[in-house]
Amino acid sequence: MDVESLSTPFGLSSLLEINGFMKDIKDLEQRQRIEAIECLQAVTVGRDLGMKYVEIEGDSLTVTKKVKNPNRDKSAIGPYIHDIKEQNVTFYECKFQHARRAANKSTHNLASERLKMGKNA
């Protein structure tokens, strides 16, 4: 892997879905908060690893749109969006892409298999 770049799907909600936790979360605001936190974690990992070119892919269209929007987000997840945007300045380039859950199925499957094997995903 090129140590200067990172392309990763963020996947905390994937793991929560696999373990059945997300299906119990009916509150849309709570789901969006989880999606925003996982995006922030992906950005933080890229920063901490010293990556310069980062592409982050997620299945939350709301989070992806809010991160790309140059305006201040005033929603409940606004503080997370703000932190994500602040960390972007550490990269030469940071792209956020939306991927439908169906297209992101391989990530879900990989996380599921790693959990079955008893490894951290």
Residue, then its C-alpha position, 0 to 999 in steps of 0.5 A: m500500500d502506498v503510505e501517502s494515500l488511503s482509500t477506505p470505506f468507513g464502516l462502523s455502521s456496517l459492523l453495527e448492522i452485522n451485529g444487529f445493533m443498527k436495526d434497533i436504532k429507529d431514530l434517524e438522528q441517531r443513525q446519522r450521528i453514528e454515520a458521522i462519527e465513523c466518517l470522522q474516525a476514517v479521516t482521523v485514521g488517515r491523518d494519524l497515519g500521515m496520509k496525504y491523499v485520502e478517499i473516503e467512501g460511505d453509504s450515508l448520502t446525508v453525511t457525504k453531502k454535508v461534508k462536501n457543503p462549504n456552509r456551516d452545518k447547523s444540524a445535530i451532526g454539525p459538530y462532527i461535520h465541522d471536525i471532519k472539515e477541520q481535519n481535511v486541511t491536513f491532506y493534500e487531497c481528501k475526497f468523499q464519495h457516496a456508495r450505495r449499501a448494495a455497492n458496499k456489500s463487499t465491505h459488509n461481507l469482509a467485516s462479517e467474515r473478520l468478526k467470525m474469525g475473531k479478529n478486529a475488522 
